[in-house]
Amino acid sequence: MTAKLVIHADLPKSKINKNIYGHFAEHLGRCIYEGLWVGEDSPIPNTDGIRNDVIEALKKLDIPVLRWPGGCFADEYHWKDGIGPREGRKRMVNTHWGGVVENNHFGTHEFFRLCELLECEPYICGNVGSGTVQEMSEWVEYMTFDGESPMADWRRENGREQPWKLKYFGVGNENWGCGGNMRPEYYADLYRRYQTYSRNYGDNRLYKIAGGANVDDYNWTEVLMREAGRFMDGLSLHSYTIPGSWEEKRQALGFDEAEWFETMQKSLHMDELITRHSAIMDQYDPEKRVGLIIDEWGTWFLSEPGTNPGFLYQQNTLRDALVAGIHLNIFQNHSSRVQMANIAQMVNVLQALVLTEGDKLLLTPTYHVFEMYKVHQDNELLDVAFESPQYTSGGVAISQLSVSASRDGEGKIYVSICNLSHEDGATLSFGIGGAAPTRVTGRILTHTELGAHNTFQTPDKVAPSVYEAAALEDGLLNCVLPPASVVVLTLE
Ligand code: AHR
């Protein structure tokens, strides 16, 4: 059966904030240390301690924004431990993640250098759970104040004359859990207090993000919007894709078709979460001034056998590519409210884009989806009307297709399509309202093995290729997708 869709180029919707393509790097496992930071004396080629191969790979994604230092780590992080001469920095225990020693060699200055190398905006998450108001206030002063002050002078002593530009600032992380086990009423008050002293110095304007709900905790969103909505620019939401359950997670590799289906079903759940959290936000903020910031999302499987379970190191298969494509389509389709999303995490942790082993590096299927989808960044979202064929398993039916379309400033239209089915291809026919493209090109990410993944021995097993099964005929765009595939089309 052919699925009929209509792209309404004459019905542009919201702008797709490029920050939907954001990333997250925490002091967790081998994300910061080894994955990004190797130190200036490392034999691994680096720039000011940051590994060149990883930067070179990540730069191709046009990363807009990077969140740091956590995560749960953020609410135990004391920024003053991470500045000044490195040899003298305090060594602490990373209690959340493996109980390993954190030597604080990667701190504020190193993070801003990383953002410079990636040419992305920094997003810093401050410590509400175990830090003081003064500590948070002084961090903002240290980073952004231009005049004479104890913190700005200290920054200069540490080698940075000019303040940095810092827009995105999180006031705590998961304060319902690792960030202090608070009730929403209590956190809403703390948020109001902490953000008061996070000042705008000179022309630096903070975009303040309140710690938001866990998955479907709609009451958290309700209370935060009611009690603190007018003091925030963004409200976060965290939701991971976890086949099995939190207590009984599944392996990243070696899954069966039922687990594939369950993973697709759980990925689609993001649409309902955003719809329902947004509906609550709409009641308090009908103008959509406050952005919904999904600053942690991605797959969460059991750690790879033989690795430290506290390091959350997992492989990444074609299944993760579908999860990424589905989520990015959903974020785009909700871009009137969703202003940022940050995949967890950038390197070596959870749904990573890059994996490293010593001086070796590989790009995961998730990396390739981000690279294929980057054409959507900052475009106009276009309406796509369709009724998806169903994908069924064990008596449960979900959409077989996930689709999103956008138009750039030059009038090119981009369509990203995921075929979720592990066994059925899909034949699609798009009508196009308000545009008459004459040329279609495309790229596809797929494989005949559902568990296909890249290893350090075979790093290109899953990689994008030219897609030739699309054609423009009599004003229609027709295409055929193999099972388990992600396609991005360009119409000119
Ligand atoms: O991304 C891993 C962890 O997941 C983060 O530290 C925390 O915020 C979330 O629970």
Residues whose N, C-alpha, C, O or C-beta is under 5 A from the ligand:
A	BS01	AHR	G71 C72 F73 E174 A344
